[in-house]
Amino acid sequence: MTLAAGLVMVSAGAMCFGGAVLARRWFGIAAAAIMLLAMLDVAFLGLLPPLVWAAGLLVAGLVLGIDLRFGRSARGCGIPDPSGATPHPGLERAVLVAAALAYPATAWLLLGHGSGSGGGSGSDVAGAAGGSAGTAHPGHGAMDLLTGVLPTVGAAALAAVLGVLALAALRQRRRFLSIEAGGMAAMLVAMLVGH
């Protein structure tokens, strides 16, 4: 991982944490704190294995999903914004759902960072062990599609959705919401580039 990608990941984690603190969403604050610590550790410290952080992010995403399903009122999430802009509950909910989905996507990308210094996939390891992976394991290409290509495309699509939501929130002068969506989008992009 490059220094620039690590800095973007940590900065984006800090943006998400700041957005959650400003919104006063307690489950969001806890989840964003896990995200920020994971980005800091994976990018610079290396104290815990990425698998531990991935598990933490999966749990955080699950808790956020449960909170969105059962802990939110019908009128929206009520993220305060000093601009006095009229809240748009649909936009708030879309950002929060997309951000909750970003946690498992980030967990999957973290597992890619933990596969060794070269970032090699299982097929690279099999190829290095002797012979090509395609001849040693028939049907291995389908597994690569399911475990590599599709999740990567999904994470990229989610980053794009979060970017669009950040722009929509900015257009409606919902700065905090825009920061949170933009931070998650930037984090996913940085991790995809480093993946």
N, C-alpha and C positions, 0 to 999 in steps of 0.2 A: 504494500500500500504506500502511496506517495504521501509526502508531508502535506501537500495541498488537500488531498482527499481526506486525510485525517483531521485537518483543521476545519474543513467544511462539515464533516460528520459531527465534531464536537460543537461547533458553532450552531449547527442546525438543532442538535439536542438541547443546547442552551435556549434557543428560540422557542422550542416546544415547551420546555420547562417554564420559561417566562410567561408564555401565553396561558398555560394552565394555572399558574399562580395568579395572574391578573384576572382570570375568569373565576377564580375561587372554586374550582372543581376539585374536590379532595381526592377522588379516585384518579383524576387526570394528573394531579400533582404527583401522586405516588408513582403512577406509570411513567410519567415524563422523567422523574428522578431516576428510575431504573434505566430508561433509555439513555439519559445523559451519562450516567456512570458507565453503562456498557460501551458507549461510543468513546469515552475517555480512556477506558481500560483497553479496548481493542485497538484503538488508534495509537496510543502512546505508552501505556503502562505494562500490559500483558500479565497482570497479576492472576487473573482467573481464566480458565479455558473458555473459548467462545461458546462451547456447549452449555456452560452454566448460564451465560448471559442470554443465550437463545431460549433456554427454558424459562428464565425470568421474564423475557419479553413475551413469550407465549402466554404465560399466566397474566401478565399485565394487559395484553390485548383481550384476553377472555374476561377479565374483571371490567375493563372498559365497555365491552359488549354487553355484559350483564347490566352494568350501570345505565347504559343507553336504553336498554330494553325495559328495565323495571324502575330505574331511579329518576327518570325524566318526566316532567309534566307535559301535558299536551301543548302548552303554549310555547315550547321551545326551551333552549338551554339557558337563555338569559345572560349571555356574555356581555358584561358592561363595556361600553365604548364611550370615551369622553367626547366624541364628536357629536353626540346626540342623534346619530342616525337611527332611523326606525329599524328595530330588529326584524330580521327575516328568518323565522324559525326553520324554514326548509333549507336555507343555506347553512345555518348553524348545524343542523342535524346532518346534512351531507358532509360537511367538513369533519364532524366528530366521528361519523361512521367510517369515512375514508381513513382518518387518522387511526382509528381502532384496527382497521384492516392492515395498516402499515406496520403494526407491531409484529404479527406473524411473518410478514414479508421481510422485515428487518431481521427477524430471528433466522429465517432461511438463508439470507445473505451472510449473516454472521457465521453460520456453519460452513459456508464456502471459504471464509477467511481462515477457518480453523483446520483446513485440510492439508496444511503443510506450507512451507515457505514459498513453494512455487505456485501455490494455488491450484495444483493439478486436480483433475477429477479422478474418479475411480478407474476410468478407462486408461488414463495416463499411467496409473500405478500398475494396472494389469499389463499394459504394453511394456513397461520397464521390467516386469517380472519375467518376461519371456514370451515373445510372440505378439501378434496384434490382437487387440481386444475383439475385433470383429470376427476373427476366425476361431478364437478360443471360446467365445460365448455367443452362440447364435441368438439373435433377438436382442442383443445388447443395445442396439441403436434405439429400440423402442423404449428401453429403460432410461437411456440418456435423454430422450425426448421428454419423458414424464418427470424426471428428477432434475433436469438442467434447463432445457429450452423453455418449456411451458412456464415454470415458475419465474424465470428471468423475464419473459415477455409479460407475465402478469405483474411483476414488480415495476417494470417500465411503464405499463399502462396505468398502474396506480399512481406512480409519480406524476404522469401527465395529468391525470384527473385532479390530483392535489394541486398541481400548478394552475390549472384552470380555475379551481375553486378559490385559490389564493387571489387570482386576478379578479374574480367576481366579487370577493369580499372587499378587496381594495377599491373596486369601482363603487361599491355601496358604502364606502368609508367605514368599513368594519376592520380597523387596523389590527386589533388583537387577533381576530379570526384569521385575517390574512397572514399574519406572522406565523401562526400555528400551522396553517396549511402549507405555506411556503417553506417553513423549516422542515416539515416532514418530506416534502417533495425534494428539497435540496439534499437531505440525508439519503433518501433512496437513490438519487442520481449519483451521489458521491460513492455510495457502496456498490452500485452497479458498475461504475467505472473501475473501481478497485477490485471487482469480482473477476 
